[in-house]
Amino acid sequence: VELWVSEDVALARALGATGVHLAERSPPPATFAATGLALGVSLHRPVSRGVADLALCRHAFLAPLFRTPSKPESAPLRPDGFLALAAGLPPALRCFALGGITVERLPELARHGIRHVAAIRLFFDAGDPARVAAVVRERLAPAAGGAASSGTAEERR
């Protein structure tokens, strides 16, 4: 498990965090590159960051995958939109689906080859977050979706 802190470099260092996650409204990743911390970024459609900025990041959260109470005005990507958006990003950038992830939707994600998710409510609302994490891992494992086990663009995402 990695700890990521939103934008606050001093707090990330004090906590021994892996890195700093940047919102779309955050300063460019280049602003944080000299910190020595890993960088992550949130992206929506249309993508607001250039290739040079994205090359500095370890991961991107592509959101919202499904409609969420926190962003009711945002059009959901849905699995096909997520895959299309991810395909247009640098191949080394690991893409996580975020927004409206539920246990019930995991089989749909697996069928589409989506193997990486980030979630907030899924874990905060769970009585047993560790059990939910185990279910997520199990249901998104490559064999669960029937997709090829290595090498596909979807599985890298």
C-alpha distance (Angstrom), angle and dihedral (degrees) to the residues before:
residue distance angle dihedral
V1 . . .
E2 3.76 . .
L3 3.80 126.8 .
W4 3.80 116.3 -138.1
V5 3.80 124.0 -176.7
S6 3.78 124.0 -153.6
E7 3.83 109.6 -113.3
D8 3.82 97.3 -47.3
V9 3.81 106.9 117.3
A10 3.83 95.0 179.1
L11 3.80 92.1 51.7
A12 3.81 91.9 45.3
R13 3.81 90.3 53.3
A14 3.82 93.3 45.0
L15 3.80 91.0 52.1
G16 3.80 95.1 43.4
A17 3.80 89.4 -118.9
T18 3.78 122.5 177.8
G19 3.75 92.4 -126.7
V20 3.76 154.5 -41.9
H21 3.78 122.3 -81.0
L22 3.79 117.4 -148.4
A23 3.79 127.9 -151.0
E24 3.79 120.3 -143.8
R25 3.80 89.0 -101.3
S26 3.82 91.7 52.9
P27 3.78 121.8 104.7
P28 3.82 115.0 -87.7
P29 3.82 117.1 -72.9
A30 3.83 89.3 -114.0
T31 3.83 86.6 69.2
F32 3.82 88.6 64.2
A33 3.82 99.9 35.6
A34 3.83 95.3 97.4
T35 3.82 92.3 56.1
G36 3.80 92.8 83.5
L37 3.80 89.5 -130.9
A38 3.80 123.0 121.1
L39 3.78 114.5 -105.2
G40 3.77 132.6 -138.7
V41 3.79 129.7 180.0
S42 3.79 139.2 -159.2
L43 3.79 116.1 -131.5
H44 3.77 134.0 -171.3
R45 3.77 132.8 -179.7
P46 3.00 117.3 -51.0
V47 3.80 97.3 37.4
S48 3.80 109.7 -120.1
R49 3.82 99.0 -166.1
G50 3.78 128.3 77.7
V51 3.79 127.1 -128.2
A52 3.83 92.9 -100.5
D53 3.82 91.2 55.0
L54 3.80 92.8 45.7
A55 3.80 91.2 49.8
L56 3.82 87.8 64.5
C57 3.81 92.4 56.7
R58 3.79 130.3 86.2
H59 3.79 95.6 -157.4
A60 3.77 144.7 5.5
F61 3.78 128.6 -148.6
L62 3.81 107.5 -144.2
A63 3.78 109.9 -156.6
P64 2.87 153.7 -121.2
L65 3.78 99.7 6.1
F66 3.81 91.5 173.3
R67 3.79 132.0 8.5
T68 3.81 113.1 -73.8
P69 3.81 133.8 -168.2
S70 3.81 90.5 -124.5
K71 3.83 93.9 56.8
P72 3.82 105.9 25.8
E73 3.82 92.2 155.7
S74 3.82 94.5 56.7
A75 3.79 117.4 97.3
P76 3.81 109.0 -124.7
L77 3.80 118.5 -117.8
R78 3.82 93.9 -144.2
P79 3.83 115.8 -158.4
D80 3.81 96.0 -70.5
G81 3.81 91.9 50.1
F82 3.80 90.8 47.9
L83 3.81 91.2 53.0
A84 3.80 92.7 46.6
L85 3.80 92.2 48.9
A86 3.82 92.3 46.0
A87 3.82 91.6 49.1
G88 3.82 89.6 60.4
L89 3.81 93.9 54.7
P90 3.83 128.1 84.5
P91 3.84 109.3 -73.0
A92 3.82 93.3 -126.2
L93 3.81 92.0 57.9
R94 3.81 109.4 98.1
C95 3.80 108.5 -140.2
F96 3.80 123.5 -150.1
A97 3.80 124.3 -165.4
L98 3.81 110.7 -129.1
G99 3.77 132.6 -178.9
G100 3.76 131.6 57.8
I101 3.81 94.3 10.5
T102 3.79 110.0 164.3
V103 3.79 133.7 169.8
E104 3.81 88.1 -113.1
R105 3.82 91.6 58.0
L106 3.82 96.0 49.8
P107 3.84 95.1 90.6
E108 3.83 89.6 54.8
L109 3.80 90.6 50.8
A110 3.81 91.2 48.3
R111 3.83 91.0 50.4
H112 3.81 88.2 55.4
G113 3.81 92.1 48.3
I114 3.81 94.2 -111.6
R115 3.80 104.9 151.6
H116 3.82 103.3 163.8
V117 3.78 123.3 67.4
A118 3.77 136.3 165.7
A119 3.77 119.2 -159.4
I120 3.75 140.0 178.2
R121 3.80 110.6 177.4
L122 3.81 91.9 36.3
F123 3.81 89.4 66.8
F124 3.81 102.8 27.5
D125 3.80 91.8 52.4
A126 3.81 93.7 45.2
G127 3.78 120.1 104.3
D128 3.80 87.7 -148.8
P129 3.83 110.7 27.1
A130 3.83 92.1 179.2
R131 3.81 90.3 57.0
V132 3.81 91.2 48.0
A133 3.82 89.9 50.4
A134 3.81 89.5 52.4
V135 3.81 90.6 50.7
V136 3.82 91.1 49.5
R137 3.81 91.3 51.2
E138 3.79 92.4 47.1
R139 3.80 96.1 47.1
L140 3.80 95.7 44.5
A141 3.81 95.2 46.5
P142 3.82 109.8 121.4
A143 3.82 94.0 -111.2
A144 3.82 90.6 54.6
G145 3.79 92.6 65.1
G146 3.77 96.8 40.1
A147 3.82 92.0 -126.9
A148 3.78 124.2 136.5
S149 3.77 110.1 -73.5
S150 3.79 99.2 -127.4
G151 3.72 145.5 13.6
T152 3.82 103.2 28.5
A153 3.78 119.2 126.1
E154 3.80 90.3 -126.3
E155 3.79 92.9 56.2
R156 3.78 92.2 49.5
R157 3.79 86.1 55.9
